[in-house]
Amino acid sequence: MTSNILSLVGPHITLAQAVKVVGLTGSGGQAKHLVRQGNLLVNDVVETRPGRKLFAGDRFSTGDAEWVVTPAAQE
């Protein structure tokens, strides 16, 4: 499985926002639909709630691609 990194800007990001940011969908509506279909795993558990908050250390995946959420960069 390919692991990728998604760096937070704030304290959290919703699953639908994350799906859009990493390029799995082109719009927020498509992202919500994808999540509601049960096509994504969060920390190895099927997740169907687009508003599910992801925090640093969480992982989400679909197919053979995985993203790890990392903390916001400190200045």
DRENPA-500494 format. One record per residue (C-alpha): residue number from 1; residue in three letters; x, y, z. Coordinates in steps of 0.05 Angstrom, whole numbers. Layout:
<pts>
NUM;ala;X;Y;Z
...
</pts>
This chain:
<pts>
1;met;0;0;0
2;thr;26;69;-18
3;ser;29;117;41
4;asn;22;192;30
5;ile;23;250;79
6;leu;-32;302;90
7;ser;-8;360;134
8;leu;-60;396;175
9;val;-67;471;172
10;gly;-110;475;235
11;pro;-126;426;291
12;his;-167;379;247
13;ile;-198;367;178
14;thr;-262;332;160
15;leu;-258;267;120
16;ala;-294;298;61
17;gln;-247;358;60
18;ala;-187;311;63
19;val;-214;269;5
20;lys;-220;332;-37
21;val;-152;360;-16
22;val;-114;297;-35
23;gly;-149;297;-103
24;leu;-193;235;-98
25;thr;-252;279;-120
26;gly;-261;345;-155
27;ser;-314;375;-110
28;gly;-340;373;-39
29;gly;-405;341;-62
30;gln;-368;285;-97
31;ala;-325;275;-34
32;lys;-387;268;10
33;his;-418;218;-38
34;leu;-354;177;-40
35;val;-350;175;36
36;arg;-424;157;44
37;gln;-415;98;-3
38;gly;-368;67;48
39;asn;-308;67;1
40;leu;-259;95;53
41;leu;-227;67;115
42;val;-206;111;174
43;asn;-157;77;220
44;asp;-175;10;186
45;val;-251;18;199
46;val;-302;34;145
47;glu;-326;106;153
48;thr;-390;134;122
49;arg;-393;202;157
50;pro;-365;258;113
51;gly;-360;303;174
52;arg;-315;255;212
53;lys;-258;297;240
54;leu;-188;273;227
55;phe;-132;292;274
56;ala;-57;284;272
57;gly;-40;210;273
58;asp;-104;187;238
59;arg;-99;148;174
60;phe;-149;142;117
61;ser;-146;97;56
62;thr;-182;74;-6
63;gly;-159;19;-52
64;asp;-84;13;-49
65;ala;-70;85;-27
66;glu;-65;110;44
67;trp;-56;179;74
68;val;-28;195;143
69;val;-51;260;176
70;thr;7;299;206
71;pro;6;359;252
72;ala;8;430;226
73;ala;78;456;214
74;gln;104;497;273
75;glu;133;566;257
</pts>
